[in-house]
Amino acid sequence: MMKKYSRIKSTFFILLFASAVPLYLYAQGKAEYKDLQDAIRSSRKLAGSFGPRSLNWIDGGNKYSYTTHNDSTKREEIRSFDPETGKDELIFDAGQLTFPDTNKPFEYSSFKWAHDSKHLLFETNFRKIYRRSGISDYYVYSLEDKNLKIAAKNARTAELSPDGSMVGYEREGNMFVYDFASKSESQLTNDAAGNVFNGHYDWVYEEEFGQAQAWNWSPDSRYIAYWQFDETGVPVIQLTNYEGTHNKYEKIPIPQPGDPNPKVRVGVIDVKTHKNIWLNTGEDGDYYIPRLYWTSEPNTLAMMVLNRAQNDLKLFFFNVQSGERRLVMEEKNDTWVAIFNFYTAVDDMMFFPEKVHEFFWISDRSGYYQIYRFGYDGKLINRVTDGNWDVIKILGINPNNKTVYYTSAEASPLEEQLYSIRFDGSHEERVSKAPGFHQFNMSPNTKYYIDSYSSTNQPRQVELWNTEGKMIKKLEDNHSVTEFLNTHEYSPTTLFSFKTSDGVKLDCSMIKPFNFDSTKKYPVILAIYGGPESHSVYNSFNSSGWDQYLAQQGYIIVDVNNRGNANYGSKFEKIVYRQLGKWESNDFVETAHYLATLPYVDAGRMAIMGTSYGGYSTTYTMVTHPGVFKIGIANSPVTDWRLYDDIYTERYMGLLNDNKEGYIKSAVMTYADSLKGRLLLVHSTMDDNVHVINTMQLLTALTNAGKNVDLRIFPPGAHGAAYNFTSYLLMLKIYDHYLNRYLKGDCRQTSINQ
């Protein structure tokens, strides 16, 4: 899926104006930003602390570990905290520890805990591949004997077995296991060759189903279930940054709508006997296997099978000893079946709690996402939640008192609050009380949770609570943010809503200029994303120095939760199905029309800008509603959905052969001759997500229509174009210059390079 850019993330420098400007301006005794770089640096001060870093629940959820920097030793430490006793103790300090058999000081990039909470698996020497994956070396550390051992070299993923006796890993497309007792490595698969590989995903599965590790240990440490891919026949895209005298191309198999997909199957290996069994789905044609789950039934694996159109989900249970299969549940939808949500940080919509032979499924079959409870026979036991609001995700399940903890939009689509409810749907209670947008980290035994929250007028607060309703510890009050606000100009976010011409309520946010004067008229920047299942406007504290800089420059910055966004029910979200662009652009224009009625808005000076899907939204709106926005700035835009990957696109547009007219109507190029106003296009030739072919084909269509646009290509880079501090700084300077020149009409500026 396309990365969400809910406006430009902050940074660094800005062009200097010809007139002299003091280092700091003062308004009503508060400092303003001397330049863009100063404003961007304020982002960290406005965000404050996020609380404990690298937090992991250990000992079944009775404690948590976190990392901190020891000012005395100048080293990073891993410590643990016991909420019941308040005891804080050191767990790991690299100290004089060296890599085994060397004098090189031990360093690591990340770590995982074993399920036994007695071993740490450290990841070192990470080399990135795709968004979520890379190759690393892994070392295991025993807390009992303080011993560091090599676990795996050059592995894409590695994980300790639940009992801590082995480490499984994937290397060069094959699965391996290392047994600590015998100090031996065993190769579990040996059929990786050419386009066939085991244990890691291809590009499109990793990107669009949101996972990097394509294998799972069984809870008893006996089996490893893994995906195998065969990319033979998948078209290849080529990327180059044009360096050197002869171009070098990176080649990545990525299927587009209508293209052949990789062939996928799931195998299960007995790590003791090395016996491998393939699980036959019995399905014909093209389908996906997006998720696997080990159940509470011995030797039983649950497998999701999703048809290519992604509107028919089947759940199978497999006996991994015999390969026997049974269909447990089927979920069909007129649009798409959601199995996760990248934008709202939902990894799973299905949950298999330990100790009970039941599972829970978040489905929108009622028109809103609600929790349903099923037995292992596939029969619906009961609907757990019920209301005209969306459940967002399940955070924890306590089988002892039969309680589900979940977040929902019941209080407001602009907030995420924590609730509890019994398995049978009784005793629903709101657990979190403070208004605002909350993010929770719950212990696996559901005894405790970390609550990180803010509101438009409240900087981030981080608190440790138990689920009995007691706050155990205030972990972060971010008083430093309040102190910064006392001495610096800041324009808070204002939430508002309006009804469209067809009677639909849209929630919006607005940041007004510093020293706002309601008798003046200001230019507006509609900074949008807009993609299906995303969500941009929340009751949360804005910590973007870029937004504050724009406010200081005299702009009004607006965002909107347009139709297609999550947390408003299926009708609101899924109206975009098979017609991407139509309702999003409609709602951006409706927002512009509403803003034009406000006395302090200059209706003739409105801009629309966004990155990724926001870039698509920008270009599509500019050509289908010409003249509404004076300028558009589109970074890394999709311009024709036939040029994007198939899993994301077909989920929302349907299959190409079934919706040819819809694909044509959703393409920006279809309306190229209607463009009015200024348009700036930004792209990187190394963007593996939204390939630069999108911008190039749009340029051809615009040229053939006699339409002039502005273009900035970043040859090195990735999705979002910029590739380092300097390039990102330059990109923001270009944006700032473009807005000032063509939205404000300020032609007196100096060159960007001055």
BELTAJO-V127450 format. One record per residue. N is the residue number from 1. PSI is psi in whole degrees, -180 to 180 (* if undefined). BURIAL is I if it has 9 or more other C-alpha atoms within 8 Angstrom, else O. Layout:
BEGIN
n = <N	N>
psi = <PSI	PSI>
burial = <BURIAL	BURIAL>
END
This chain:
BEGIN
n = <1	2	3	4	5	6	7	8	9	10	11	12	13	14	15	16	17	18	19	20	21	22	23	24	25	26	27	28	29	30	31	32	33	34	35	36	37	38	39	40	41	42	43	44	45	46	47	48	49	50	51	52	53	54	55	56	57	58	59	60	61	62	63	64	65	66	67	68	69	70	71	72	73	74	75	76	77	78	79	80	81	82	83	84	85	86	87	88	89	90	91	92	93	94	95	96	97	98	99	100	101	102	103	104	105	106	107	108	109	110	111	112	113	114	115	116	117	118	119	120	121	122	123	124	125	126	127	128	129	130	131	132	133	134	135	136	137	138	139	140	141	142	143	144	145	146	147	148	149	150	151	152	153	154	155	156	157	158	159	160	161	162	163	164	165	166	167	168	169	170	171	172	173	174	175	176	177	178	179	180	181	182	183	184	185	186	187	188	189	190	191	192	193	194	195	196	197	198	199	200	201	202	203	204	205	206	207	208	209	210	211	212	213	214	215	216	217	218	219	220	221	222	223	224	225	226	227	228	229	230	231	232	233	234	235	236	237	238	239	240	241	242	243	244	245	246	247	248	249	250	251	252	253	254	255	256	257	258	259	260	261	262	263	264	265	266	267	268	269	270	271	272	273	274	275	276	277	278	279	280	281	282	283	284	285	286	287	288	289	290	291	292	293	294	295	296	297	298	299	300	301	302	303	304	305	306	307	308	309	310	311	312	313	314	315	316	317	318	319	320	321	322	323	324	325	326	327	328	329	330	331	332	333	334	335	336	337	338	339	340	341	342	343	344	345	346	347	348	349	350	351	352	353	354	355	356	357	358	359	360	361	362	363	364	365	366	367	368	369	370	371	372	373	374	375	376	377	378	379	380	381	382	383	384	385	386	387	388	389	390	391	392	393	394	395	396	397	398	399	400	401	402	403	404	405	406	407	408	409	410	411	412	413	414	415	416	417	418	419	420	421	422	423	424	425	426	427	428	429	430	431	432	433	434	435	436	437	438	439	440	441	442	443	444	445	446	447	448	449	450	451	452	453	454	455	456	457	458	459	460	461	462	463	464	465	466	467	468	469	470	471	472	473	474	475	476	477	478	479	480	481	482	483	484	485	486	487	488	489	490	491	492	493	494	495	496	497	498	499	500	501	502	503	504	505	506	507	508	509	510	511	512	513	514	515	516	517	518	519	520	521	522	523	524	525	526	527	528	529	530	531	532	533	534	535	536	537	538	539	540	541	542	543	544	545	546	547	548	549	550	551	552	553	554	555	556	557	558	559	560	561	562	563	564	565	566	567	568	569	570	571	572	573	574	575	576	577	578	579	580	581	582	583	584	585	586	587	588	589	590	591	592	593	594	595	596	597	598	599	600	601	602	603	604	605	606	607	608	609	610	611	612	613	614	615	616	617	618	619	620	621	622	623	624	625	626	627	628	629	630	631	632	633	634	635	636	637	638	639	640	641	642	643	644	645	646	647	648	649	650	651	652	653	654	655	656	657	658	659	660	661	662	663	664	665	666	667	668	669	670	671	672	673	674	675	676	677	678	679	680	681	682	683	684	685	686	687	688	689	690	691	692	693	694	695	696	697	698	699	700	701	702	703	704	705	706	707	708	709	710	711	712	713	714	715	716	717	718	719	720	721	722	723	724	725	726	727	728	729	730	731	732	733	734	735	736	737	738	739	740	741	742	743	744	745	746	747	748	749	750	751	752	753	754>
psi = <158	140	140	124	99	55	177	132	158	174	-146	-66	173	159	149	136	160	-35	151	138	128	159	-41	137	151	129	120	36	2	144	142	173	137	-26	-179	-42	-42	-41	-43	-37	-24	-15	-42	-39	-36	-33	-35	-156	143	6	-162	134	149	48	130	134	134	175	44	6	3	-16	167	150	158	164	149	158	124	113	-26	-48	-14	30	158	141	152	122	165	153	133	109	-29	-42	-18	8	130	123	155	133	-45	133	119	-36	-122	11	136	161	138	133	25	172	8	125	139	129	151	157	-30	175	160	153	146	158	-24	-4	22	-8	144	135	113	138	127	164	48	133	113	144	-72	-162	-42	-3	162	175	137	169	143	140	143	139	130	124	-23	-50	3	33	136	127	149	135	-42	142	141	44	146	-40	154	149	136	144	153	-32	-2	5	-16	163	130	151	161	134	124	38	7	156	141	162	140	125	122	-32	-46	-8	43	147	138	133	123	-28	153	25	11	128	134	-116	6	130	156	149	-2	156	159	178	-48	-36	-47	-44	-44	-11	1	26	155	-31	114	46	155	135	146	154	-27	7	17	-33	155	122	136	155	144	135	144	107	8	127	-10	127	150	135	150	135	142	152	8	27	157	-178	-20	125	136	132	132	128	125	123	116	114	140	171	129	-13	160	139	162	148	136	139	163	131	157	127	132	112	-16	-47	-14	14	133	137	134	136	113	117	-23	2	147	161	-157	126	166	154	86	-22	147	143	131	135	177	-7	127	138	29	126	132	135	127	133	123	127	164	-35	-12	31	10	107	129	139	118	146	132	136	115	-5	-40	-20	2	138	143	139	123	-41	150	134	117	152	149	-15	-95	156	121	131	-11	173	109	-41	-32	17	42	110	-31	147	-4	142	135	90	151	154	-7	144	58	158	162	140	126	113	151	25	-21	-6	-13	150	118	164	131	145	127	151	167	-11	-1	-3	138	122	-50	162	124	-48	156	119	167	56	162	132	137	-53	158	128	-30	153	124	105	-18	-47	13	55	139	133	130	162	151	172	22	-43	-40	142	-15	-1	156	111	155	135	160	153	149	159	-36	5	4	167	47	133	141	124	-48	142	-35	137	152	-176	122	144	129	148	103	142	148	-23	5	20	-33	164	150	128	115	117	162	171	178	-30	11	112	165	132	140	124	148	123	157	163	6	-1	14	130	121	-38	135	112	-29	124	-6	48	-27	-32	-43	-41	-39	-42	-27	-20	-7	147	141	134	111	160	134	130	138	169	161	168	136	173	-21	17	18	130	130	132	138	166	153	136	120	160	155	147	44	135	110	-12	-8	164	134	149	154	138	115	102	109	165	-74	-7	157	137	3	-178	126	-37	120	163	77	162	132	121	19	115	-29	-46	-43	-36	-44	-38	-39	-32	-6	19	150	128	126	144	162	143	91	167	138	-21	159	166	14	14	164	-38	-43	-43	-43	8	-20	-7	131	7	52	142	-37	-57	-28	-51	-37	-45	-31	-40	-40	-39	-44	-42	-40	-46	-34	-19	-12	136	-22	8	132	100	-20	-3	76	138	154	135	150	168	145	-121	-31	-32	-42	-47	-40	-53	-41	-40	-39	-35	-24	-16	62	141	-15	-44	133	-38	157	143	116	117	128	51	140	136	-13	120	-13	-10	0	175	157	-36	-50	-50	-49	-24	-40	-23	-9	177	146	-46	-20	-8	45	-43	-39	-40	-41	-43	-24	-4	134	-38	-27	-29	24	-35	-3	-2	134	153	-178	141	126	125	135	133	157	140	-9	16	108	-7	-69	103	148	-15	-30	-50	-39	-42	-34	-40	-41	-45	-41	-39	-44	-24	1	27	130	137	170	147	137	111	135	102	-59	166	-159	-158	126	-6	-60	149	-7	-179	-47	-44	-36	-41	-44	-40	-43	-37	-40	-46	-49	-44	-43	-44	-46	-39	-45	-19	-46	-25	28	99	8	4	155	172	152	-33	-5	*>
burial = <O	O	O	I	I	I	I	O	O	I	I	I	I	I	I	O	O	O	O	O	O	O	O	I	I	O	I	O	O	I	I	I	I	I	I	I	I	I	I	I	I	I	I	O	I	I	I	I	O	I	O	I	O	O	I	O	I	I	O	I	I	I	I	I	I	I	I	I	O	I	O	O	O	O	I	I	I	I	I	I	I	I	I	O	O	O	O	O	O	I	I	O	I	I	O	O	O	I	I	O	O	O	O	O	O	O	O	I	I	O	I	O	I	I	I	I	I	I	I	I	I	I	I	I	I	I	O	O	O	O	O	I	I	I	I	I	I	I	I	I	I	I	I	O	O	O	O	I	O	I	I	I	O	O	I	I	I	I	I	I	I	I	I	I	I	I	I	I	I	I	I	O	I	I	I	I	I	I	I	O	O	O	O	O	O	O	I	I	I	O	O	I	O	O	I	I	I	I	I	I	I	I	I	I	I	I	I	I	I	I	I	I	I	I	I	I	I	I	O	O	I	I	I	I	I	I	I	I	I	I	I	O	O	I	I	I	O	O	I	I	I	O	O	O	O	O	I	O	O	O	O	O	I	I	I	I	I	I	I	O	I	I	O	I	I	I	I	I	I	I	I	O	O	O	O	O	I	I	I	O	O	O	O	O	O	O	I	I	I	I	O	I	O	I	I	I	O	O	O	I	I	I	I	I	I	I	I	I	I	I	I	I	I	I	I	I	I	I	I	I	O	O	I	O	I	O	I	I	I	I	I	O	I	O	O	I	I	O	O	I	I	O	I	O	O	I	O	I	I	I	O	I	I	O	O	O	I	I	I	I	I	I	I	I	O	O	I	I	I	I	I	I	I	I	I	I	O	O	O	I	O	I	I	I	I	O	O	O	I	I	I	I	I	I	I	I	I	I	I	O	O	I	I	I	I	I	I	I	I	I	O	O	I	I	I	I	I	I	I	I	I	I	I	O	I	O	O	I	O	I	I	O	O	O	O	I	I	I	O	I	O	I	I	I	I	I	I	I	I	I	I	I	I	I	I	I	I	O	I	I	I	I	I	I	I	I	I	O	O	O	I	I	O	I	I	I	O	I	O	O	I	I	O	I	I	O	I	I	I	O	I	I	I	O	I	O	O	O	I	I	O	O	O	O	O	I	I	I	I	I	I	I	I	I	O	O	O	O	O	O	I	I	I	I	I	I	I	I	I	I	I	I	I	I	I	I	I	I	I	I	I	I	O	I	I	I	I	I	I	I	I	I	O	I	I	I	I	I	I	I	I	I	I	I	I	I	I	I	I	I	O	I	I	I	I	I	I	I	I	I	I	I	I	I	I	I	I	I	I	I	I	I	O	I	I	I	O	O	I	I	I	I	I	O	I	I	I	I	I	I	I	I	I	I	I	I	I	I	I	I	I	I	I	I	I	I	O	I	I	I	I	I	I	I	I	I	I	I	I	I	I	I	I	I	I	I	I	I	I	I	I	I	I	I	I	I	O	O	I	O	O	I	I	I	O	I	I	I	I	O	I	I	I	O	I	I	I	I	I	I	I	I	I	I	I	I	I	O	O	I	I	I	O	I	I	O	I	I	O	O	I	I	I	O	O	O	I	O	I	O	O	O	I	I	I	I	I	I	I	I	I	I	I	O	O	O	I	I	I	I	I	I	I	I	I	I	I	I	I	I	I	I	I	I	O	O	O	O	I	I	O	O	O	O>
END
